[in-house]
Amino acid sequence: MRKIAIILMTLLPVLAQAQDRIVERTYVSTDRQVYVAGDEVWCSAFCIDVTDGGRLSDFSSICYVELVSAEGPVANCKVALENGRGAGHFRLPVSTPTGNYRLCAYTAANRNEVDMDYLQGAPVISVYNTLSNARGEKVILGSKPTSTSEVSVGLESPIRLGSDGKGKVFMENTGSETAELSLSVYCRDGLTAPESCDIHTFADLFSNDRKPRTFSSDRIPEYDGEIITMHVPARFDGYTGFISSPGNKSNIYTSDVQEDGVLTFFTANIYGETNMVFQLNGTDVDAEYDFEVESPFVSPSVSASDIPELYLDDSMGEDLLRRSISMQISDKFGTKILTDYLPERPNLLFSSHKMITYKLEDYTRFQTFEEVFVEYVKEASVRKGSINLIVSDNVYESNRSMFSKNVLAMIDGVPVLDHSLALNMDPNLVDRLELYPHYVAVGSRVYGGVVNFVTLREDMAGVKLPDSSRMLDFNGVCYPIALTGERIDSKYPDYRQTLLWQPLVKLAPGEKIEFNCTLPAYDGVFVIDAVGMTPSGKPLSSSSVL
C-alpha cells in the first residue's frame, strides 16, 4: 500500500483532472441527539459516492467530523473509512454553551470542490451546559410553542428491532440487501431531540445528483490514509523527513522536503492520540528551526440562520440533573469498562513477510550489541558502527539473497539515523530484536531490511535523539469502539444515558444478531434506534422500545 503513496506523488496533475468523477458526501449518525457539555459523542459515518447513485464509497479512507456553531467549531475527530463506513467519537468540552449545533463531515476530496456546502445534510444535535449558564444566541428561555404540524408516518423498514425485556436486544434484516447500520439504545426523557436531517433526507439530497461542479487541485484525495502536511524552512530542500510513533513499528513515514519547505507524508492512518517524532536526515540540520503541521480541518463558517432555536425551561430540571450526574460519573470513572475495541483497518507495511524475532532472554545476556550480533543473530552483522543485513531479493522475485548496508534501524518503531544510538544501548534494557530481511518501501525511500530494537517498556530506554528532532502531540483517527457496558460491576454508579452503541453492524439478508444490553440503575423508557444504508445507497432506519 505504501507503493500507492509513491505513485500518487508523481500523478498529482492526473488526480486533479480525475476528481470531477468522484463526489463524496458523508452522513454521521450518533448514539443520540441530545447531550450535556462534557458528554462523549459516539459517531458512525456513512460516506457515499454521489456520482455513482449514492452507493457507499470505496474511495476515501478517512473523513473529518466537526461540531460547529455560529460562534465557531466546538469539537472534532478523524474517522477511518473502509468501503464508506467508519466509527469515531469525541468529548464535548465542559465549556460548551447550551445550544444547537451542526455536525458536518467531509473528506479531503470535498476540499477540492469550489463552493462546497459543508452544512448540507449535516445533522443537528442539542447540548445543555449543566455546570454554567453559558448559552448561544439562539437559546430561548421558555417552552417551545406547540406544533400544529401533522405527525409524519414512519417509513416501512426491512430492519426489525426488538428485545426480550430482560436485557437482550436483537436486529434482523428482512430485506434482500446487506444492511450497514449503527445501533443505539438510550433513555428517552423530557429533553426533546431537535429537528434534523435524517438518513432518508440525506440520501434524497444526493441520490443521482448530476449537477455540474467546479474543482481545484489544492488537496490530494486520501485514498490510502491521512496525508499529513508539514512545513519546515526552505533551506532544507531535498532533505528527507521522518515521522514515527513510539511503540508502533508500522507507524513510520518519510517525505522529501520540497523547494518551498513542504513535506507530504502519505500515511495508512495513525490511530489514537500519540506522540510523534519528527526528524530530518543530515548532519548539518541545526537544532533551532521552525516547523508547522497543517490542520486538516476546514472549520466551516456558520451563520445564525444555520442553527435552529433551542428552548430551555424549568420542566427540564430533573432530566438535566440526572444527565449531569451521568456525565460526571463517566468523567471520573472513564469509559474503559463500558467499551470494546472493534477491528482496525490493518497497516500493511510489514505484511508481505514474517518478521524474525530474537527474544534476548532466550539467549546469553551479552554486555554489548556487537556481541549479540556476532554470537547469535545470523542474518545481520555490525561493521564500523553500522548494521548490515542479509536480505531476500524479493524485488526481482528470485530466491537469491544479498548483503545490504542500507538498513533502517529503529528503537521501538522510531528510526535512528545513526545506528550507533541503538548499538550503544544496554542489551539488558531490550526485550527483543525484530528483523525484516526484505526490501521495503517507506514513503519516498527504499530500505534493504529493517532492524527494530524493542525495549522492555517500549519507551526507547532513555535514548536521546539528536537535538534537531521534534516531538509533537498528534491526534490520529479514532479507534473504532463499541459501547457495550457488559463489564459493569455492582460498584459502578450506573446512570448511563446511552446503554448500547454498536457503530459498525453488518447484517446479511435474513440475518439476525443479538446483543446484551445492561440496564442502568434508574427506571425509564429506553429506545432502540438503528440507522444505516445498503451498499447501493438505500437509506435504512428503524426504532423500537426496549
N, C-alpha and C positions, 0 to 999 in steps of 0.2 A: 504493500500500500504506500510505502514511502516513495517508491519509484513514481507513483502518480504525482506526488508533490513536485518532484524534479521536472516532470513533463509540463506541469501547469505553469511553472516559472518561465518556460520558453514559449508558451502558447497564449499569453495574455491577450494579444490582438484578436486571435481566433475566438477565444472565450467571450470577449466583449461583443463580437458580432453574433455569437450564438445565444446571447442572453434573451433576445426577443422571443425565443422559443420556450423559455422557462419563466412562468409567472406563478409564484407561490403565495399562498395565504395561510395563516396559522390561527387556529382556534384553540383557546385554552379553557378546559373545564376545571373547576375547583371543587374541593370537598364540600363547600357550602358557599353562600353568597354574603353572609353577614358575620363580621368578626369584631373583636375588640383589639385595640392597639396592644402590641406585644404577642399576639397570636401567631402561630405558624400557618402559612397558607400553602396548601398542598395542590399541585398542578398536574394536569395531564394534557399533553399537546397533540394536536391533530393538524399536520401540515399537508395541504392539498396542492396539486398541480392544476391550476386554473385552466391552462391551455390544453389539458387532456381530460376535459369533462368533470373536473373536480375530484379526481381519484386521489388517494393518498400518495404523496410524492416520495420518490426514491432518490431525489436529487441532493438536497441539502442534508448535512449531518448534524446541524446544530441550529437552534433557534434562540432568540433573545426575548425574554419576558420582562416587561416593565409595568409597574403600577404607577399611574400618573394622575395628576390633578391640575387645576389651573394654577396652583401655587408651585408646581414643578414635580419632578419624579420623587417617589417615596421609597421604593424598593425595587430590586431586580434580581434576576437569576438567569443562568445559562442552562439550556436543556439539550442533552444529546438526543439526536433523532436517528432512528433506524426504520427505514420504509415509512417515513412520515409520522412515526409515533415516538413519544418520549415522556419522561416524568421528571418533575422538579419540585422545588419548594423554596420559600423564603419567609423570613420572620418580619412581621410588621414592627417598625421601631415604636417604642413605648411613647414617643413624642408625636406619633401620627395624629393629626387633628381629626375630630369627628367629622365625617362627611362621606360622600360617594366618590368613587374613584373608577377609572377605566383601566382595564387590564389588556394591554396591547402586546402582540407577539409578532416577530418578523425574523426573516433570515437575511444573511449577507446579500443574497441575490436581490432582495427587495430594495436594498440601498442603492442599486443602480437604476431604479425606476424613478424617473423625473416626476415630481408632483405625487409621490407615493402618499396615500392617505393611511397613516398608521393606526388611526382610530376606527376605520371602517370595519365593522364586525367585532369590535372589541367589547367584551362583556363589562358589566358594571358590578362592583361589589361595594358594600357598605361597611364602614369602620366606625366604631364608637370608642372614644377615649374615656376610660373609666377612672383614670388617675389624674386627669386635669380637665379644665373647661375649654381647652383648645378646640376650635372648630372652624371649618371652612365657611366661606361666604354664602354657600348655597344651603346651609343648615337653617331650618326654620323651627323655632320653638313653638310647639303646639301640635295638635293632632292633624293628621293628614285628612283632607276632605274626603268624604265617602264617594267612591267612584260609582258612576251610573252606567258604566260600560257593560256590555254583555259578557257573561262568562264564556271564555273560549272552550271549545270542545277538544279534548285530548286526541292526539293522533294515534291511530292503531299501530302498535309496535310488535315486531316479532320477538322482542326480548321480554321474557316472562320473569318476574321477580316474586319472591315470597320468603316466608320464614316458618319455622316450626313452633314459634312462640317461646322457645327455650334457649335462644342464643345461636341458632343456625340460620344462615341466610343462603338462599340459592338463586342462581341465574340460569335461565335456559334460553337457548336460541332456537326458536321455532321456524326461522326463516330459511331461505335457500342459499344465503351467502354467509361467509365468515363475518363475524362481528368483532370490531376492535373497540373496546369500551373502557371507561372508568366507572368505578362503583364506589358509592359513598353511603354510609349510614350515619345520620346525625340527628340531634334533637331539634324538633320544630317547636319553637317557643313563640312569644309575642312580638319578637323583632321581625318585622316583615321584610322579605327579600325585595330588592329594588327591581324595577322593570329593566330587562336586559336583553341583549341579543343571545338567543339560544342557538343550539347547533343546527336546527332546521332553518332558522332565518339566515344564519351564516352561510349554509350550503346554497340557499336560494340566491344569495347575493352574488355568488361566484360560479355557479354551475353554468357551463357553456358560455363563459364570458369571453368574447372575442373583440372587445373594444380596443382600438389602437393605443399603444403606449410608446413613450419615448424613453430611451435608455442612455445612460452614461457608461463609462468603463472604469469608474472610480474604485469599485470593490471586486475582489476575486471571489467567485462563489465558493462556499466552503463544502466541497463535496466529500472530503476525507476527514474533516475535523476543523476545530477552530484555527484560524490563521491569526497569529499574534504579530502585530506590527510594532517595531521599536525604532527609536531614533537615537543615534549617537553622533558625535562630531564628524563632519565630512572628511576630516583628515585620516579617518580610519578606512577610507575607501579601499576595497579589496581584501580587508581582513575578514576572518571568519568568526562569527559569534556563536556561542553555545548557550542553550538554556537547558536546565535539568532540574529534576525534583528528587531530593534526597530520599532514599528508601525505595525508589521505583526505578529499576534498571531500564525500563522501556520508555520512560519519560525523558528522553534526550533528543534534542533537535538542533540543527545547525542552519545558519544562513550567512551568505556573503554580504558584506556591507556594500551598499550601492554608492554612487557618486554623491548623492545628497544625504548620506548618512543613515539611510533607511535599511532596516533588516526585516525580512519577512519569514517567519517561522511557520511552516506547514505542519501542524500537529495532528495527531489521531484522537484528539480530545483528551484533556488532562482533567481528571476527576477530583472534586473536592477543593477545600481550602488548603494551600500548601505554600511552603517557602521555596521559591525558585532561585536557582543560582545562575547568574549571567556572567559569562567570561568571554573575553576577546583573546584570540591567539596572538602571539608575537611577544618578543622580549622587550620591545620598546613602548608597550602600552603603559601610559602613565597612570598613577593611582588616582589622580583627580580628573574626572571628566563627567560631564552631564549625560544622563540618558533618560529616556521617557518611554513609557508603554502607552500606546494609543488605547483609549476606551472603545470597545466595540458597540457600546450602547448609543442609540440615537437621541434619547430623551426628547421625544416629540413635544412641540408646543401644544398646549391645550387651552382653549378658551372657556370662559364660564358657561357658555351655551352648550358645551360638550358634556357637561356634568349635570345630571339630574338633581333635583332638590331632595334633601333628606329631612324628615320631620322627627323632632325629638320632644317627647312629653313625659309626664310623671308616671304614666302607666307602665313604662319600660323599666322602672327602677329595680324590681325583683329579678327580672331576667338579666339585666346588666350586671347586677351584683353577683349572680351565680356564674356568669361568664367571666367576670373579673377574677373570681376565685379560681376558676379553671385555668385561666391564663397564667396566674401567679404560681399555681402548683406546677404547671408544665415548665415554667421558667426555672423554678427551684430544683425540681427533681429531674428535669430533662426529659427527652422523648425516647431515649435509647431502649428502655424496657417496653415501649409501645410499638416499636418499628421492626421491620425486617428488610434487609437489603435484597434487591432484585438483581438479576444478571446484568452486567455492564456490557457495552459494546467492546469487543476484545481489541487489544493493541497487538498488531501483527508483526512488530519489529523483529522479534527473535522466534517467530513461529515456524519457520521453514525447517529448522533442525533442533534437536535437543541440545541443551547446554550440558557440558561436562562439569560435574561438581566434585570438588575436593573438600571434604569436611575435615578441618585441621585437627580436631580432637581424635580422629581415627588414625592419626599418624604421630610419629615422634614430634614433640614440640621443639622445633629448632629456634634459635635466637634471632636469625635474620631471614628475610625472604629470599636472599640469594641462595641460602642453604636449602630452603623449602623447594625452590625451583630445580636445584641441582639434584636433590635426593629423590623426589617422587612425582613432580609434575612433568611428565614425559612429553607433553605436547608443546611446552614452552621452555625458553631459556632466558637468561639475563646477560646482556653484553653491554659494557660501558654505560651502565645505568639505565638501559632501555630494555623493555620486554619484547622478545621476538616469539612468534607463534607459528607452528606448523598448521597451515590452513588447507582445507579441501578446496580444490579448484572448481567450485560449483558454478562459477561464471560461465565456463565453457562446457559444463555438464560432463566432465570427464572424471575419472577416478584418481587422477594424479594429485599429489599434494605438493605444496611448495612452502618455502620458509618466508614469512612476512615480517618486515620490520615496521610496517605501518599499522601498528596495533593501537586500538583505543583502550586505554586503561581507565578504570572508574573505581571510585570508592563509594559504595552504597548508591550506585547509579549516577554519581556526579563525576564527569570527566576530569581527569588530572592530566593536563597537557604536558607536564613534566613528570615522567614516570617515577622519578626518584622520590616524589612525595608519597607514593604508595609503597615503594620498596623499602623506604626507611621507617615504616610503621613497625610497631612491636607486634609480631605474629600472635602473641598471647591475647591481643585485643581483637583478633579477626576470627570470625566463626567459620568462614568457608571461602573458597575461590570458585568463581563461576567462569568457565571458559566457553567462548563461542568461536570455534575454529573454522569459520567460514567467512567469506566476503559479505559485507553488509553495507547497505546504503543508508547513511544517517543524514537526511536532508540533502545538502549540496555536496557531501563528502562520502567517499567510499573507503572503508577500512578493511584491512586484512586481518580480521578477527577482533575479538573483544575479550578483555580480562577484567572481571568485576570483583573487587575485594569487598566482601560483605562483613562488616564489623558485628560484634556481639550485640550491640544495642542499635545498630543501624543509624548511628549518629556521627559517622565519619571519625570517631575515636579521637577527636580533638585536632585533626589535621588542619593546619592553617593554609588556606588557599592564598594565592597572590593578592596583594593589596588592590590590584586592578579589578578583582572580582566584585560582583554586586549581589546582594540578597534582596529579593522583593517578595512581598506578600502577593499571592496570586489566587484569585477565585476562579476555579475551573468550572466545568459543567457539574451539575448536581448529581450525586449518586442517586440512582433510581430507588425509591424507598416506598414500601407499603406500610400503612399504619394499621396494625392488627390488634394490639392490646392483649395478645394471648399470654404474655408473661407477667401480667399484673398480679401482684400478690395482695393479701388481705391488709397489708400495712400501707398500701398506696391509697391516698385520699382521692378517690376516683370521681372527679367531677367533669370528665371529658365531654366536650360538646360534639366532637366527631368521634364516633365509636369505631368506624372501619373505613379505610381508604385503600382501594386497590386501583392504581392508576393505569395498569397495563394488562387488562384482561383480554384474552383472545378466545372467542367461542366459535367452534366449527358448527356448521348446520346440524341441528339436532342435539348438540352437546349441552350438558347440564353440569354446572360447577357449584359446589357448596363451600361456604366459608364459615368459620367460627366467628361469632360476634359477642364479645364480653360486654354485658350490660353494666352501666355505671351505678354509683351509689345513690342516685336520685330517681324518682319516677318522672315519666314524661312520655310524650308522643315522639316516636323515633321513625324517621322517614328513610326509605331505601331509594336511592336515585342511581340510575345508570344513564350515561351519556356516551355516544360514540358514533362510529361510521363503519360502513363496509369498505373494503379496499377500493371498490369502484366509486366511492364517494357518496353513497346513500346515507343520509343522517339517521341516527337512531337515538331514541330516548324512551325511558320507562320509569315509572315511580310506583312505590307501594309503601305500606306501613308495616313496621316490624311487629 
